[in-house]
Amino acid sequence: MKALKALTFTLFFFGFAGWFYIAENAAFHPNTLVLPLTHLASWPREDTFGIICFGLSFLSLFIYMLIKDRNK
């Protein structure tokens, strides 16, 4: 259970960081959202990556909050 708690919090943190990066990029360079995230692959695009990161962050935090107090 301790490993799952650590994993979900880590996924929340990095998912939020990825979403925040794309949100900041969209604020200053909105025309790049339709471009690929990297030149090495055509998928995912920046906007798709932001959506995936937001969903991952939300789901991970939700699971983390459910299991957080289970061992008390």
Secondary structure, 3 states (H helix, E strand, C coil): CHHHHHHHHHHHHHHHHHHHHHHHHHHHCHHHCCCEEECCEEEEEHHHHHHHHHHHHHHHHHHHHHHHCCCC
